[in-house]
Amino acid sequence: MPSFLLIAQLLLAVALIAVILIQVKGGGLGGIFGQPDSVYRTRRGLEKTLLQVTIVLIVLFVILSIVIVRVSIV
């Protein structure tokens, strides 16, 4: 298996962890536990950008994981 795929996956994992840790806390399941204002709040600016970057990194990580499995089987 090409080592550049593993290195790319490692870099994606580190970037994903960093982006998740940078995000603002308290936006999760707050509506269920009595914080209704967090449910109706829209993401703007940096929060929206971080959310979009997180989604892109997750998709890339999953695709790269599938590619690594396919390459290692053959």
N, C-alpha and C positions, 0 to 999 in steps of 0.2 A: 504494500500500500504506500502510495506517495506520502512522504513525510510533510509536504507542504499543506496537505489537507488537514493533518492533525495540528499543525502549527496555526493554520487559519481558524480551526475550531477553538483552539485554546485562546487565541486573541479575541474571537467573538465572545467567548464565555467571560473573559475578563472585562471586556467593554460592556457586556450586558449587566454584569454585577455592578460596575461603576455607575451606569445610568440608573439602575434601580435604586441604588443607595443615595443618589443625588435627589431623587424625586421627593416631593413634599409629603410629609406623613399626615395621616388622618383622613385620607380620602377613600378608604376601603369600605367596610361594611358599617359605616357610621349610622346609616338610616335605620338599620335593624336594631341598633342598640340605643336609640333615642337621640340621634343627632340628625334631624331631618334637613337642616340647612346644607349639609355637605352633599346630599343627594341631588339637590337642584342647582348646585353651583356648577358653572361651566368652566372648562379649562381655557386659560388664555395665556398668550405669550410663551414664556419659558416652559410652563407646565405642559402646554399643548405640544410644544416641540419635543420635550423629553418623552412624552407619551408616544408620539409618532416614531421617534428614534427607537424606543423600546420595542414597539411592534415590529419595526423593520429588522432589528437585531434578532428577535425571536424567530421570525420567519426564516431569516438567513441561517440561523443556528439549526433549525429543524431540517431545512433543505440540505445543508452540509452534512448533518448527521445521517440522513438517508443516503446521500452520495457515498459517504464513507462506508456504510454497511454494504451497499451495492458493489463497491470496488473491492472490498475485502472478501466478498463471497466468490467473485469471479477469479 
